[in-house]
Amino acid sequence: MRISVHIQNLKCGGCENTIINRLKELKNISDVDVNQEEESVAFDYHTNHDFETAKHVLSRIGYPIVGKENKLKTKAQSYISCAIGKIKK
């Protein structure tokens, strides 16, 4: 199945790289695309559990799904993930 979700805190290509790299590490997640203009990420997944795992990872690295809580800690984590993504280009 394929899904596209809107995420919070997406700022640049560094964020995009981190999101793609982290989601590609997950079992049963593939074909990850990030759209900075729409602030969204799309990917293929196999089961609902895979989707929930991907949402959890996105939130943990600072990019929660729109509608989920976006605490200061989460926003700060997105800056760290962004910097890592810029370094690992």
A tleap script that builds the chain and sets N, CA, C and O, in Angstrom:
source leaprc.protein.ff14SB
mol = sequence {
  NMET ARG ILE SER VAL HIE ILE GLN ASN LEU
  LYS CYS GLY GLY CYS GLU ASN THR ILE ILE
  ASN ARG LEU LYS GLU LEU LYS ASN ILE SER
  ASP VAL ASP VAL ASN GLN GLU GLU GLU SER
  VAL ALA PHE ASP TYR HIE THR ASN HIE ASP
  PHE GLU THR ALA LYS HIE VAL LEU SER ARG
  ILE GLY TYR PRO ILE VAL GLY LYS GLU ASN
  LYS LEU LYS THR LYS ALA GLN SER TYR ILE
  SER CYS ALA ILE GLY LYS ILE LYS CLYS
}
set mol.1.N position { 0.844 -1.173 0.000 }
set mol.1.CA position { 0.000 0.000 0.000 }
set mol.1.C position { 0.889 1.235 0.000 }
set mol.1.O position { 2.026 1.196 0.468 }
set mol.2.N position { 0.365 2.313 -0.522 }
set mol.2.CA position { 1.095 3.580 -0.549 }
set mol.2.C position { 0.283 4.621 0.199 }
set mol.2.O position { -0.946 4.648 0.125 }
set mol.3.N position { 0.995 5.480 0.924 }
set mol.3.CA position { 0.338 6.547 1.671 }
set mol.3.C position { 1.183 7.811 1.575 }
set mol.3.O position { 2.406 7.756 1.446 }
set mol.4.N position { 0.506 8.939 1.640 }
set mol.4.CA position { 1.165 10.238 1.719 }
set mol.4.C position { 0.604 10.952 2.938 }
set mol.4.O position { -0.612 11.052 3.102 }
set mol.5.N position { 1.497 11.450 3.798 }
set mol.5.CA position { 1.070 12.149 5.010 }
set mol.5.C position { 1.769 13.496 5.099 }
set mol.5.O position { 2.913 13.647 4.672 }
set mol.6.N position { 1.073 14.463 5.653 }
set mol.6.CA position { 1.663 15.783 5.892 }
set mol.6.C position { 2.362 15.743 7.240 }
set mol.6.O position { 1.832 15.221 8.221 }
set mol.7.N position { 3.572 16.308 7.268 }
set mol.7.CA position { 4.372 16.291 8.485 }
set mol.7.C position { 4.714 17.715 8.920 }
set mol.7.O position { 4.611 18.665 8.144 }
set mol.8.N position { 5.119 17.830 10.168 }
set mol.8.CA position { 5.499 19.118 10.738 }
set mol.8.C position { 7.020 19.261 10.758 }
set mol.8.O position { 7.748 18.269 10.733 }
set mol.9.N position { 7.484 20.496 10.803 }
set mol.9.CA position { 8.891 20.860 10.994 }
set mol.9.C position { 9.797 20.592 9.791 }
set mol.9.O position { 11.018 20.658 9.934 }
set mol.10.N position { 9.256 20.296 8.637 }
set mol.10.CA position { 10.062 20.062 7.437 }
set mol.10.C position { 10.567 21.402 6.913 }
set mol.10.O position { 9.772 22.270 6.552 }
set mol.11.N position { 11.894 21.572 6.870 }
set mol.11.CA position { 12.456 22.865 6.537 }
set mol.11.C position { 13.300 22.885 5.267 }
set mol.11.O position { 13.296 23.878 4.541 }
set mol.12.N position { 14.028 21.794 4.989 }
set mol.12.CA position { 15.011 21.883 3.910 }
set mol.12.C position { 15.430 20.496 3.410 }
set mol.12.O position { 14.861 19.473 3.792 }
set mol.13.N position { 16.431 20.503 2.555 }
set mol.13.CA position { 16.964 19.264 2.012 }
set mol.13.C position { 17.622 18.382 3.053 }
set mol.13.O position { 17.637 17.160 2.913 }
set mol.14.N position { 18.170 18.995 4.104 }
set mol.14.CA position { 18.758 18.198 5.188 }
set mol.14.C position { 17.693 17.373 5.879 }
set mol.14.O position { 17.899 16.197 6.179 }
set mol.15.N position { 16.538 18.004 6.132 }
set mol.15.CA position { 15.404 17.284 6.723 }
set mol.15.C position { 14.991 16.142 5.796 }
set mol.15.O position { 14.784 15.010 6.233 }
set mol.16.N position { 14.878 16.460 4.525 }
set mol.16.CA position { 14.468 15.469 3.531 }
set mol.16.C position { 15.400 14.263 3.540 }
set mol.16.O position { 14.937 13.123 3.546 }
set mol.17.N position { 16.718 14.506 3.542 }
set mol.17.CA position { 17.685 13.402 3.550 }
set mol.17.C position { 17.530 12.526 4.780 }
set mol.17.O position { 17.549 11.299 4.688 }
set mol.18.N position { 17.376 13.162 5.930 }
set mol.18.CA position { 17.222 12.390 7.169 }
set mol.18.C position { 15.969 11.533 7.125 }
set mol.18.O position { 16.012 10.355 7.479 }
set mol.19.N position { 14.855 12.110 6.695 }
set mol.19.CA position { 13.590 11.373 6.634 }
set mol.19.C position { 13.715 10.175 5.693 }
set mol.19.O position { 13.322 9.063 6.044 }
set mol.20.N position { 14.252 10.399 4.524 }
set mol.20.CA position { 14.395 9.309 3.549 }
set mol.20.C position { 15.300 8.210 4.107 }
set mol.20.O position { 14.960 7.028 4.053 }
set mol.21.N position { 16.445 8.608 4.637 }
set mol.21.CA position { 17.401 7.613 5.147 }
set mol.21.C position { 16.836 6.811 6.310 }
set mol.21.O position { 17.013 5.594 6.366 }
set mol.22.N position { 16.165 7.473 7.230 }
set mol.22.CA position { 15.628 6.768 8.406 }
set mol.22.C position { 14.473 5.846 8.024 }
set mol.22.O position { 14.389 4.730 8.536 }
set mol.23.N position { 13.587 6.288 7.141 }
set mol.23.CA position { 12.458 5.429 6.764 }
set mol.23.C position { 12.922 4.248 5.924 }
set mol.23.O position { 12.356 3.160 6.026 }
set mol.24.N position { 13.938 4.444 5.098 }
set mol.24.CA position { 14.449 3.343 4.281 }
set mol.24.C position { 15.079 2.241 5.130 }
set mol.24.O position { 15.199 1.102 4.679 }
set mol.25.N position { 15.480 2.572 6.352 }
set mol.25.CA position { 16.055 1.572 7.262 }
set mol.25.C position { 14.999 0.615 7.802 }
set mol.25.O position { 15.331 -0.462 8.297 }
set mol.26.N position { 13.732 1.001 7.710 }
set mol.26.CA position { 12.656 0.198 8.290 }
set mol.26.C position { 12.269 -0.956 7.376 }
set mol.26.O position { 12.191 -0.807 6.157 }
set mol.27.N position { 12.030 -2.096 7.987 }
set mol.27.CA position { 11.563 -3.262 7.257 }
set mol.27.C position { 10.167 -2.962 6.706 }
set mol.27.O position { 9.334 -2.386 7.405 }
set mol.28.N position { 9.918 -3.345 5.474 }
set mol.28.CA position { 8.621 -3.214 4.803 }
set mol.28.C position { 8.229 -1.773 4.472 }
set mol.28.O position { 7.060 -1.503 4.197 }
set mol.29.N position { 9.189 -0.844 4.496 }
set mol.29.CA position { 8.956 0.530 4.055 }
set mol.29.C position { 9.859 0.751 2.848 }
set mol.29.O position { 11.056 0.471 2.904 }
set mol.30.N position { 9.284 1.254 1.755 }
set mol.30.CA position { 10.077 1.454 0.546 }
set mol.30.C position { 9.544 2.637 -0.262 }
set mol.30.O position { 8.496 3.202 0.052 }
set mol.31.N position { 10.277 2.992 -1.295 }
set mol.31.CA position { 9.905 4.051 -2.237 }
set mol.31.C position { 9.496 5.335 -1.502 }
set mol.31.O position { 8.391 5.845 -1.683 }
set mol.32.N position { 10.407 5.839 -0.674 }
set mol.32.CA position { 10.139 7.021 0.150 }
set mol.32.C position { 10.379 8.287 -0.670 }
set mol.32.O position { 11.440 8.452 -1.273 }
set mol.33.N position { 9.399 9.169 -0.688 }
set mol.33.CA position { 9.494 10.460 -1.365 }
set mol.33.C position { 9.094 11.561 -0.398 }
set mol.33.O position { 8.112 11.422 0.332 }
set mol.34.N position { 9.852 12.661 -0.386 }
set mol.34.CA position { 9.537 13.812 0.453 }
set mol.34.C position { 9.262 15.000 -0.453 }
set mol.34.O position { 10.025 15.262 -1.383 }
set mol.35.N position { 8.177 15.720 -0.192 }
set mol.35.CA position { 7.819 16.912 -0.941 }
set mol.35.C position { 7.887 18.102 0.013 }
set mol.35.O position { 7.012 18.284 0.860 }
set mol.36.N position { 8.947 18.914 -0.139 }
set mol.36.CA position { 9.141 20.039 0.766 }
set mol.36.C position { 8.040 21.085 0.627 }
set mol.36.O position { 7.581 21.638 1.627 }
set mol.37.N position { 7.615 21.357 -0.595 }
set mol.37.CA position { 6.583 22.372 -0.809 }
set mol.37.C position { 5.273 22.008 -0.122 }
set mol.37.O position { 4.619 22.862 0.476 }
set mol.38.N position { 4.898 20.750 -0.210 }
set mol.38.CA position { 3.642 20.284 0.403 }
set mol.38.C position { 3.832 19.825 1.844 }
set mol.38.O position { 2.867 19.479 2.526 }
set mol.39.N position { 5.089 19.824 2.304 }
set mol.39.CA position { 5.430 19.340 3.639 }
set mol.39.C position { 4.840 17.950 3.877 }
set mol.39.O position { 4.128 17.705 4.851 }
set mol.40.N position { 5.166 17.051 2.943 }
set mol.40.CA position { 4.607 15.702 3.030 }
set mol.40.C position { 5.669 14.655 2.723 }
set mol.40.O position { 6.699 14.931 2.107 }
set mol.41.N position { 5.376 13.450 3.175 }
set mol.41.CA position { 6.214 12.295 2.876 }
set mol.41.C position { 5.292 11.175 2.410 }
set mol.41.O position { 4.225 10.951 2.983 }
set mol.42.N position { 5.722 10.474 1.361 }
set mol.42.CA position { 4.952 9.353 0.825 }
set mol.42.C position { 5.856 8.121 0.829 }
set mol.42.O position { 7.065 8.215 0.617 }
set mol.43.N position { 5.240 6.966 1.075 }
set mol.43.CA position { 6.013 5.723 1.076 }
set mol.43.C position { 5.074 4.535 0.928 }
set mol.43.O position { 3.869 4.621 1.164 }
set mol.44.N position { 5.678 3.425 0.529 }
set mol.44.CA position { 4.956 2.158 0.448 }
set mol.44.C position { 5.179 1.399 1.751 }
set mol.44.O position { 6.253 1.469 2.348 }
set mol.45.N position { 4.147 0.671 2.185 }
set mol.45.CA position { 4.243 -0.143 3.399 }
set mol.45.C position { 3.385 -1.386 3.215 }
set mol.45.O position { 2.524 -1.432 2.336 }
set mol.46.N position { 3.624 -2.392 4.048 }
set mol.46.CA position { 2.919 -3.662 3.894 }
set mol.46.C position { 1.726 -3.808 4.833 }
set mol.46.O position { 0.640 -4.196 4.403 }
set mol.47.N position { 1.923 -3.497 6.115 }
set mol.47.CA position { 0.855 -3.699 7.095 }
set mol.47.C position { 0.618 -2.416 7.895 }
set mol.47.O position { 1.418 -1.481 7.847 }
set mol.48.N position { -0.479 -2.392 8.619 }
set mol.48.CA position { -0.783 -1.247 9.469 }
set mol.48.C position { 0.315 -1.049 10.517 }
set mol.48.O position { 0.652 0.082 10.867 }
set mol.49.N position { 0.867 -2.152 11.008 }
set mol.49.CA position { 1.970 -2.066 11.972 }
set mol.49.C position { 3.169 -1.337 11.360 }
set mol.49.O position { 3.809 -0.528 12.031 }
set mol.50.N position { 3.476 -1.618 10.090 }
set mol.50.CA position { 4.576 -0.928 9.401 }
set mol.50.C position { 4.321 0.571 9.333 }
set mol.50.O position { 5.229 1.372 9.554 }
set mol.51.N position { 3.083 0.949 9.028 }
set mol.51.CA position { 2.714 2.360 8.958 }
set mol.51.C position { 2.862 3.020 10.329 }
set mol.51.O position { 3.399 4.122 10.432 }
set mol.52.N position { 2.393 2.358 11.367 }
set mol.52.CA position { 2.499 2.909 12.722 }
set mol.52.C position { 3.967 3.065 13.133 }
set mol.52.O position { 4.330 4.041 13.789 }
set mol.53.N position { 4.801 2.105 12.748 }
set mol.53.CA position { 6.231 2.193 13.035 }
set mol.53.C position { 6.845 3.398 12.332 }
set mol.53.O position { 7.635 4.129 12.930 }
set mol.54.N position { 6.493 3.608 11.084 }
set mol.54.CA position { 7.004 4.759 10.323 }
set mol.54.C position { 6.571 6.069 10.976 }
set mol.54.O position { 7.377 6.993 11.089 }
set mol.55.N position { 5.320 6.165 11.403 }
set mol.55.CA position { 4.840 7.378 12.074 }
set mol.55.C position { 5.625 7.619 13.357 }
set mol.55.O position { 5.976 8.758 13.667 }
set mol.56.N position { 5.899 6.560 14.099 }
set mol.56.CA position { 6.656 6.680 15.340 }
set mol.56.C position { 8.075 7.194 15.062 }
set mol.56.O position { 8.569 8.073 15.767 }
set mol.57.N position { 8.713 6.651 14.047 }
set mol.57.CA position { 10.068 7.081 13.697 }
set mol.57.C position { 10.054 8.544 13.265 }
set mol.57.O position { 10.914 9.319 13.683 }
set mol.58.N position { 9.096 8.925 12.442 }
set mol.58.CA position { 9.010 10.325 12.018 }
set mol.58.C position { 8.898 11.254 13.221 }
set mol.58.O position { 9.571 12.283 13.280 }
set mol.59.N position { 8.065 10.897 14.159 }
set mol.59.CA position { 7.887 11.723 15.351 }
set mol.59.C position { 9.174 11.756 16.184 }
set mol.59.O position { 9.570 12.812 16.677 }
set mol.60.N position { 9.816 10.614 16.335 }
set mol.60.CA position { 11.031 10.526 17.147 }
set mol.60.C position { 12.175 11.361 16.569 }
set mol.60.O position { 12.992 11.890 17.323 }
set mol.61.N position { 12.243 11.483 15.245 }
set mol.61.CA position { 13.319 12.276 14.633 }
set mol.61.C position { 12.911 13.735 14.423 }
set mol.61.O position { 13.676 14.520 13.863 }
set mol.62.N position { 11.699 14.101 14.875 }
set mol.62.CA position { 11.305 15.505 14.871 }
set mol.62.C position { 10.301 15.925 13.824 }
set mol.62.O position { 10.092 17.121 13.622 }
set mol.63.N position { 9.668 14.969 13.148 }
set mol.63.CA position { 8.729 15.295 12.075 }
set mol.63.C position { 7.384 14.578 12.277 }
set mol.63.O position { 7.026 13.692 11.502 }
set mol.64.N position { 6.651 14.967 13.316 }
set mol.64.CA position { 5.368 14.286 13.566 }
set mol.64.C position { 4.344 14.599 12.481 }
set mol.64.O position { 4.425 15.619 11.797 }
set mol.65.N position { 3.388 13.700 12.345 }
set mol.65.CA position { 2.279 13.879 11.405 }
set mol.65.C position { 1.476 15.108 11.833 }
set mol.65.O position { 1.292 15.345 13.027 }
set mol.66.N position { 1.000 15.883 10.867 }
set mol.66.CA position { 0.154 17.043 11.175 }
set mol.66.C position { -1.035 16.575 12.003 }
set mol.66.O position { -1.677 15.574 11.685 }
set mol.67.N position { -1.315 17.311 13.066 }
set mol.67.CA position { -2.403 16.950 13.973 }
set mol.67.C position { -1.908 16.317 15.257 }
set mol.67.O position { -2.626 16.287 16.256 }
set mol.68.N position { -0.683 15.811 15.237 }
set mol.68.CA position { -0.074 15.245 16.447 }
set mol.68.C position { 0.633 16.358 17.210 }
set mol.68.O position { 0.985 17.390 16.637 }
set mol.69.N position { 0.838 16.140 18.501 }
set mol.69.CA position { 1.489 17.134 19.337 }
set mol.69.C position { 2.902 17.430 18.824 }
set mol.69.O position { 3.634 16.521 18.431 }
set mol.70.N position { 3.272 18.712 18.833 }
set mol.70.CA position { 4.571 19.151 18.338 }
set mol.70.C position { 5.243 19.994 19.422 }
set mol.70.O position { 5.289 21.221 19.336 }
set mol.71.N position { 5.759 19.313 20.435 }
set mol.71.CA position { 6.374 19.983 21.578 }
set mol.71.C position { 7.710 20.619 21.182 }
set mol.71.O position { 8.270 20.327 20.126 }
set mol.72.N position { 8.195 21.482 22.050 }
set mol.72.CA position { 9.477 22.141 21.831 }
set mol.72.C position { 10.591 21.111 21.640 }
set mol.72.O position { 11.468 21.292 20.795 }
set mol.73.N position { 10.555 20.034 22.422 }
set mol.73.CA position { 11.563 18.970 22.297 }
set mol.73.C position { 11.541 18.364 20.894 }
set mol.73.O position { 12.595 18.084 20.323 }
set mol.74.N position { 10.353 18.162 20.342 }
set mol.74.CA position { 10.222 17.596 18.998 }
set mol.74.C position { 10.765 18.567 17.958 }
set mol.74.O position { 11.454 18.161 17.022 }
set mol.75.N position { 10.456 19.836 18.121 }
set mol.75.CA position { 10.965 20.852 17.192 }
set mol.75.C position { 12.487 20.910 17.249 }
set mol.75.O position { 13.145 21.012 16.214 }
set mol.76.N position { 13.049 20.846 18.455 }
set mol.76.CA position { 14.504 20.853 18.607 }
set mol.76.C position { 15.124 19.629 17.940 }
set mol.76.O position { 16.175 19.727 17.306 }
set mol.77.N position { 14.471 18.475 18.085 }
set mol.77.CA position { 14.981 17.251 17.451 }
set mol.77.C position { 14.999 17.393 15.933 }
set mol.77.O position { 15.893 16.864 15.273 }
set mol.78.N position { 14.015 18.107 15.373 }
set mol.78.CA position { 13.990 18.288 13.919 }
set mol.78.C position { 15.205 19.086 13.451 }
set mol.78.O position { 15.723 18.827 12.365 }
set mol.79.N position { 15.669 20.051 14.244 }
set mol.79.CA position { 16.870 20.805 13.879 }
set mol.79.C position { 18.107 19.919 13.910 }
set mol.79.O position { 18.991 20.048 13.064 }
set mol.80.N position { 18.166 19.025 14.884 }
set mol.80.CA position { 19.288 18.089 14.955 }
set mol.80.C position { 19.256 17.150 13.746 }
set mol.80.O position { 20.282 16.913 13.108 }
set mol.81.N position { 18.070 16.619 13.440 }
set mol.81.CA position { 17.924 15.723 12.281 }
set mol.81.C position { 18.267 16.447 10.991 }
set mol.81.O position { 18.870 15.864 10.090 }
set mol.82.N position { 17.887 17.709 10.900 }
set mol.82.CA position { 18.167 18.523 9.734 }
set mol.82.C position { 19.685 18.659 9.553 }
set mol.82.O position { 20.204 18.470 8.453 }
set mol.83.N position { 20.382 18.986 10.632 }
set mol.83.CA position { 21.833 19.142 10.562 }
set mol.83.C position { 22.507 17.835 10.156 }
set mol.83.O position { 23.432 17.840 9.344 }
set mol.84.N position { 22.058 16.738 10.706 }
set mol.84.CA position { 22.607 15.425 10.349 }
set mol.84.C position { 22.379 15.150 8.865 }
set mol.84.O position { 23.267 14.655 8.171 }
set mol.85.N position { 21.172 15.478 8.387 }
set mol.85.CA position { 20.858 15.267 6.974 }
set mol.85.C position { 21.729 16.092 6.044 }
set mol.85.O position { 22.050 15.649 4.941 }
set mol.86.N position { 22.114 17.284 6.472 }
set mol.86.CA position { 22.994 18.130 5.660 }
set mol.86.C position { 24.407 17.551 5.609 }
set mol.86.O position { 25.080 17.620 4.581 }
set mol.87.N position { 24.843 16.985 6.721 }
set mol.87.CA position { 26.197 16.415 6.790 }
set mol.87.C position { 26.279 15.132 5.977 }
set mol.87.O position { 27.296 14.879 5.330 }
set mol.88.N position { 25.235 14.324 5.997 }
set mol.88.CA position { 25.265 12.992 5.357 }
set mol.88.C position { 24.747 13.013 3.926 }
set mol.88.O position { 24.312 11.976 3.426 }
set mol.89.N position { 24.777 14.139 3.260 }
set mol.89.CA position { 24.308 14.211 1.862 }
set mol.89.C position { 25.121 13.348 0.967 }
set mol.89.O position { 24.864 13.289 -0.235 }
savepdb mol mol.pdb
quit
